[in-house]
């Protein structure tokens, strides 16, 4: 039997967290993992528009981590969960840092702030970076609201947004497109 997409259980504006607790669809946990899902989807656009096997491999690795983060955010921390959930590790943050360093080795030094643009894939990476920053802000808001969010998730999202900024520049560089410097109006 095929898995049914619609269950009708959310028709009145609530949904279940992993663990079975029902919450309103505008609950901060739903907002957090929904934004991570949005980021994951946008990374598919980045991968497709970059048309680079290495970048696609990197993005698929990141998308896997984002599914993990989404599952952590979708879990009610007060309920015992019967299934084994994946976890984010410090090595995942280190992996992002290594990729940032690899890309920066070939990129020209930045001499000013840069504007998003120049190549569609680069622009898409900048949009993904902005979505990532929003996911990070929501997770910080969850912590401030005393909703359990592992510190490592915030660290990962912070580093991922740095990665996406450098990736945008790297994509431009690979396509022989110069950064677009921001010139302050005087």
SVG drawing of the C-alpha trace seen along z (x, -y; Angstrom):
<svg xmlns="http://www.w3.org/2000/svg" viewBox="-10 -62 55 64">
<polyline fill="none" stroke="black" stroke-width="0.4" points="0.0,0.0 1.3,-3.4 2.0,-6.1 -0.9,-8.6 0.2,-12.3 -2.9,-13.8 -4.2,-12.7 -6.7,-15.5 -5.4,-15.7 -4.1,-19.2 -7.2,-20.7 -8.0,-22.7 -4.6,-24.3 -2.7,-21.9 0.0,-19.3 1.9,-16.7 5.5,-16.8 7.5,-13.6 6.4,-12.1 2.7,-12.8 2.1,-16.1 -0.2,-18.3 0.7,-22.0 -0.7,-24.9 0.9,-25.1 2.3,-28.5 4.2,-27.1 7.8,-28.3 9.0,-24.6 7.0,-24.3 8.3,-27.7 11.9,-26.5 11.7,-23.2 9.6,-24.7 12.3,-27.2 15.0,-24.5 12.8,-22.7 12.6,-25.8 16.4,-26.1 16.7,-22.5 14.5,-23.0 16.3,-26.2 19.6,-24.3 18.2,-22.0 17.8,-25.1 21.4,-26.1 22.6,-22.6 20.7,-22.5 21.6,-26.0 25.3,-25.6 25.6,-22.6 28.8,-21.5 29.2,-17.9 31.4,-18.8 29.1,-21.5 26.1,-19.2 27.9,-16.6 28.5,-19.2 24.9,-20.3 23.6,-16.8 25.7,-16.3 24.3,-19.5 20.7,-18.5 21.1,-15.3 22.3,-17.3 19.3,-19.6 16.9,-16.7 18.6,-15.6 18.2,-19.1 14.6,-19.2 13.9,-16.0 15.5,-17.3 13.5,-20.5 10.3,-18.5 10.7,-16.5 8.9,-17.3 11.8,-17.4 9.4,-16.5 8.2,-13.2 10.1,-10.0 10.5,-9.1 10.3,-5.4 12.3,-5.7 16.0,-6.3 16.6,-9.8 19.8,-10.9 22.0,-13.5 24.3,-16.4 27.9,-16.1 30.7,-18.6 32.4,-16.9 29.6,-18.3 30.6,-21.9 34.2,-21.1 33.4,-19.7 31.7,-23.1 34.8,-25.0 37.0,-22.8 35.0,-23.5 35.0,-27.2 38.8,-27.1 39.1,-25.1 37.0,-27.6 38.7,-30.6 42.1,-29.3 41.2,-30.1 39.0,-33.2 40.4,-36.7 40.5,-38.7 37.4,-40.7 38.1,-44.4 34.5,-45.6 31.0,-44.3 29.6,-42.6 26.1,-42.6 24.3,-39.3 24.2,-38.8 26.3,-38.1 25.2,-34.5 21.9,-32.8 23.5,-30.1 25.4,-32.6 22.3,-34.6 20.5,-31.5 23.2,-30.7 22.8,-34.2 19.0,-33.6 19.7,-30.3 22.1,-32.1 19.4,-34.5 16.9,-31.6 19.7,-29.9 20.1,-33.1 16.3,-33.2 16.4,-29.6 19.2,-30.4 17.3,-33.4 14.2,-31.3 16.3,-28.7 17.8,-31.4 14.3,-32.7 13.3,-29.1 16.2,-29.1 15.1,-32.4 11.6,-31.1 13.1,-28.1 12.3,-25.6 15.1,-23.0 17.4,-23.5 20.8,-21.9 23.6,-24.5 25.2,-22.5 22.2,-23.2 22.7,-26.9 26.4,-26.6 25.8,-24.5 23.3,-26.9 25.7,-29.8 28.6,-28.1 26.3,-27.0 25.4,-30.6 29.1,-31.4 29.6,-28.5 26.7,-29.7 28.3,-33.2 31.6,-31.8 29.9,-29.3 28.1,-32.2 31.5,-33.8 33.0,-30.4 30.2,-29.8 30.8,-33.3 34.6,-32.6 34.0,-29.3 31.9,-31.0 34.4,-33.8 32.1,-36.4 33.6,-39.1 32.1,-40.0 29.8,-43.0 31.3,-45.5 28.9,-47.6 29.7,-51.3 28.2,-53.4 26.4,-56.4 27.9,-59.7"/>
</svg>
